[in-house]
Amino acid sequence: MGDVWKALADPTRRKILELLRQKDMNAGEIAAEFNMTKPSISNHLSILRQADLVDAEKQGQNVVYTLKTSVLEDILNILSSLTGRGEN
């Protein structure tokens, strides 16, 4: 879970997750949403992949990124149980 917290701690990575929540995107499309270099975006995407928050699939010459909601759901369940809000 440490990788997940590290990934979520950065506002750029949270913004990438928000973008992927709307639709699957390739790295170029994601980079177009930010004022930073493509290698920087690639690094952020790598961290998100290590945390298992996104999937990456090669489609032709592009890599398409998809949000993985299962890990986020697990985190929400953990946080709910810690706050007592998950109990009935």
Backbone as CSV, one residue per row, in Angstrom:
resi,resn,N_x,N_y,N_z,CA_x,CA_y,CA_z,C_x,C_y,C_z
1,MET,0.807,-1.204,0.000,0.000,0.000,0.000,0.846,1.264,0.000
2,GLY,2.115,1.161,0.378,2.980,2.335,0.414,3.102,3.019,-0.927
3,ASP,3.175,2.222,-1.997,3.257,2.798,-3.342,2.004,3.593,-3.683
4,VAL,0.870,3.132,-3.201,-0.393,3.814,-3.483,-0.397,5.189,-2.831
5,TRP,-0.004,5.245,-1.561,0.012,6.537,-0.856,0.996,7.492,-1.512
6,LYS,2.151,6.984,-1.909,3.138,7.829,-2.599,2.550,8.367,-3.903
7,ALA,1.877,7.512,-4.643,1.291,7.924,-5.921,0.209,8.974,-5.715
8,LEU,-0.615,8.793,-4.708,-1.719,9.712,-4.473,-1.285,11.024,-3.823
9,ALA,-0.087,11.057,-3.274,0.405,12.256,-2.585,0.699,13.403,-3.546
10,ASP,0.903,13.102,-4.817,1.299,14.126,-5.781,0.082,14.665,-6.536
11,PRO,-0.083,15.995,-6.595,-1.248,16.561,-7.290,-1.277,16.263,-8.790
12,THR,-0.137,16.162,-9.417,-0.110,15.830,-10.851,-0.660,14.433,-11.079
13,ARG,-0.250,13.491,-10.241,-0.743,12.121,-10.397,-2.235,12.029,-10.090
14,ARG,-2.700,12.804,-9.110,-4.143,12.812,-8.839,-4.911,13.371,-10.036
15,LYS,-4.364,14.394,-10.676,-4.997,14.972,-11.868,-5.021,13.947,-13.006
16,ILE,-3.932,13.190,-13.169,-3.904,12.140,-14.192,-5.005,11.115,-13.913
17,LEU,-5.180,10.725,-12.673,-6.233,9.770,-12.318,-7.608,10.348,-12.630
18,GLU,-7.798,11.643,-12.372,-9.069,12.287,-12.698,-9.328,12.244,-14.210
19,LEU,-8.287,12.509,-14.995,-8.430,12.456,-16.452,-8.800,11.051,-16.914
20,LEU,-8.130,10.049,-16.338,-8.387,8.660,-16.733,-9.741,8.171,-16.241
21,ARG,-10.274,8.820,-15.234,-11.621,8.475,-14.768,-12.645,8.820,-15.845
22,GLN,-12.351,9.855,-16.623,-13.262,10.286,-17.682,-13.143,9.409,-18.929
23,LYS,-11.892,9.027,-19.280,-11.689,8.175,-20.459,-10.261,7.645,-20.478
24,ASP,-10.059,6.547,-21.195,-8.724,6.011,-21.412,-7.960,6.980,-22.309
25,MET,-6.658,7.142,-22.050,-5.862,8.098,-22.820,-4.469,7.550,-23.056
26,ASN,-3.834,7.999,-24.147,-2.431,7.655,-24.349,-1.558,8.731,-23.704
27,ALA,-0.280,8.476,-23.618,0.638,9.376,-22.916,0.657,10.775,-23.531
28,GLY,0.576,10.866,-24.837,0.568,12.162,-25.508,-0.660,12.985,-25.137
29,GLU,-1.819,12.320,-25.066,-3.051,13.011,-24.679,-2.959,13.503,-23.237
30,ILE,-2.384,12.668,-22.381,-2.222,13.057,-20.981,-1.255,14.231,-20.881
31,ALA,-0.128,14.147,-21.577,0.885,15.203,-21.531,0.328,16.535,-22.020
32,ALA,-0.598,16.495,-22.971,-1.183,17.727,-23.517,-1.978,18.502,-22.463
33,GLU,-2.356,17.842,-21.388,-3.132,18.477,-20.317,-2.258,19.193,-19.291
34,PHE,-0.934,19.058,-19.425,-0.010,19.600,-18.425,1.051,20.477,-19.081
35,ASN,1.610,21.363,-18.308,2.705,22.200,-18.756,4.015,21.618,-18.210
36,MET,4.352,20.426,-18.693,5.604,19.774,-18.284,6.058,18.851,-19.408
37,THR,7.280,18.381,-19.295,7.860,17.571,-20.357,7.221,16.178,-20.398
38,LYS,7.290,15.564,-21.562,6.770,14.192,-21.710,7.516,13.207,-20.810
39,PRO,8.865,13.345,-20.652,9.533,12.436,-19.716,9.020,12.578,-18.277
40,SER,8.655,13.784,-17.879,8.087,13.976,-16.533,6.752,13.258,-16.408
41,ILE,5.911,13.389,-17.429,4.617,12.692,-17.425,4.846,11.185,-17.414
42,SER,5.810,10.731,-18.190,6.136,9.302,-18.228,6.533,8.796,-16.844
43,ASN,7.291,9.599,-16.108,7.690,9.224,-14.753,6.460,9.117,-13.846
44,HIS,5.559,10.073,-13.942,4.333,10.020,-13.144,3.513,8.783,-13.495
45,LEU,3.402,8.480,-14.776,2.656,7.291,-15.203,3.310,6.012,-14.684
46,SER,4.622,5.984,-14.664,5.348,4.829,-14.140,5.036,4.616,-12.658
47,ILE,5.005,5.695,-11.906,4.684,5.595,-10.474,3.250,5.099,-10.284
48,LEU,2.337,5.591,-11.102,0.949,5.127,-11.021,0.828,3.651,-11.384
49,ARG,1.615,3.206,-12.344,1.612,1.780,-12.710,2.196,0.932,-11.584
50,GLN,3.288,1.388,-10.977,3.892,0.649,-9.859,2.909,0.503,-8.706
51,ALA,2.088,1.525,-8.504,1.095,1.488,-7.429,-0.144,0.685,-7.829
52,ASP,-0.163,0.197,-9.053,-1.271,-0.605,-9.579,-2.571,0.203,-9.682
53,LEU,-2.430,1.522,-9.913,-3.592,2.384,-10.053,-4.023,2.542,-11.502
54,VAL,-3.112,2.244,-12.431,-3.452,2.306,-13.858,-2.907,1.077,-14.568
55,ASP,-3.582,0.727,-15.644,-3.114,-0.315,-16.562,-2.572,0.378,-17.797
56,ALA,-1.592,-0.229,-18.420,-1.042,0.299,-19.669,-1.071,-0.818,-20.703
57,GLU,-1.646,-0.508,-21.866,-1.747,-1.495,-22.937,-1.246,-0.891,-24.236
58,LYS,-0.325,-1.590,-24.876,0.215,-1.144,-26.154,-0.841,-1.323,-27.234
59,GLN,-1.146,-0.233,-27.937,-2.092,-0.278,-29.057,-1.430,0.426,-30.234
60,GLY,-0.882,-0.362,-31.135,-0.123,0.206,-32.249,1.143,0.846,-31.727
61,GLN,1.358,2.112,-32.048,2.551,2.814,-31.567,2.311,3.514,-30.232
62,ASN,1.095,3.486,-29.743,0.753,4.177,-28.496,0.596,3.196,-27.348
63,VAL,0.781,3.718,-26.154,0.429,2.998,-24.940,-0.783,3.717,-24.374
64,VAL,-1.865,2.966,-24.187,-3.105,3.542,-23.676,-3.219,3.197,-22.198
65,TYR,-3.507,4.216,-21.402,-3.612,4.069,-19.948,-5.069,4.046,-19.535
66,THR,-5.370,3.145,-18.594,-6.719,2.939,-18.084,-6.684,2.977,-16.563
67,LEU,-7.647,3.623,-15.967,-7.761,3.677,-14.514,-8.185,2.313,-13.981
68,LYS,-7.508,1.839,-12.939,-7.887,0.588,-12.266,-8.621,0.961,-10.984
69,THR,-9.915,0.752,-10.982,-10.707,1.179,-9.836,-10.625,0.217,-8.652
70,SER,-10.209,-1.015,-8.860,-10.206,-1.997,-7.771,-9.291,-1.575,-6.621
71,VAL,-8.125,-1.050,-6.923,-7.201,-0.625,-5.867,-7.784,0.577,-5.125
72,LEU,-8.377,1.506,-5.861,-8.997,2.667,-5.224,-10.156,2.250,-4.325
73,GLU,-10.924,1.267,-4.763,-12.020,0.767,-3.931,-11.481,0.147,-2.647
74,ASP,-10.376,-0.588,-2.738,-9.761,-1.179,-1.551,-9.325,-0.095,-0.571
75,ILE,-8.739,0.980,-1.095,-8.285,2.076,-0.238,-9.483,2.728,0.461
76,LEU,-10.541,2.957,-0.289,-11.733,3.559,0.310,-12.306,2.673,1.406
77,ASN,-12.290,1.366,1.200,-12.772,0.444,2.230,-11.907,0.503,3.472
78,ILE,-10.592,0.587,3.289,-9.679,0.687,4.431,-9.944,1.981,5.199
79,LEU,-10.039,3.094,4.466,-10.286,4.374,5.118,-11.633,4.386,5.829
80,SER,-12.624,3.769,5.216,-13.945,3.684,5.838,-13.880,2.917,7.146
81,SER,-13.166,1.813,7.139,-13.082,1.006,8.356,-12.294,1.740,9.439
82,LEU,-11.303,2.525,9.068,-10.527,3.273,10.054,-11.336,4.398,10.700
83,THR,-12.249,4.966,9.941,-13.059,6.060,10.472,-14.346,5.576,11.102
84,GLY,-14.624,4.284,10.990,-15.841,3.720,11.540,-17.058,3.937,10.670
85,ARG,-16.855,4.513,9.489,-17.986,4.796,8.602,-18.408,3.581,7.804
86,GLY,-17.579,2.538,7.783,-17.910,1.333,7.040,-18.768,0.377,7.853
87,GLU,-18.960,0.705,9.145,-19.732,-0.171,10.016,-21.190,0.219,9.987
88,ASN,-22.059,-0.783,10.106,-23.508,-0.498,10.146,-24.018,-0.625,11.555
